[in-house]
Amino acid sequence: MLCSCNTASKKDLSDAKENINKANRDLQQAAKDSRDAAKEKTISEWKTFNDKSEKDVEALNEQIRQFQKKINTADQKENLRLKNELSQNREKLKAIREKLRERNAEFENGMLKFNDSIVSKNESFQREFNYDMDELDKAVKDLFKNNVK
């Protein structure tokens, strides 16, 4: 009888260990699935942001080209000042475009070793980028609001 109880206990212990192992595998799979879902969401959000940003940069670039044509109608003194300010804004736009290109490459590399810091970096970059674009857009519009008809 002693032998019979010992066999049942070993069987129960073995079943318990197997249940723990299964639960651990299930937990690991759930964590992997969660990471994969977060990664896909991050990729989708970045693509949306990047596409919109590229369009915004190109729209601002087109706006600058249109304003360049208008500068030619200003008097010589005003023409020189406006060209100088417009040139500065072009440089800012070039820097913004380069920053977006660099962050896009960094994002691509970061996705290979996806973690929560990527999400945080993206959110921070997007806020900064949008702020820079808004400021530049406002500067370009202000430059021509009252100066060039």
Secondary structure, 3 states (H helix, E strand, C coil): CHHHHHHHHHHHHHHHHHHHHHHHHHHHHHHHHHHHHHHHHHHHHHHHHHHHHHHHHHHHHHHHHHHHHHHCCCCHHHHHHHHHHHHHHHHHHHHHHHHHHHHHHHHHHHHHHCCHHHHHHHHHHHHHHHHHHHHHHHHHHHHHHCCCC
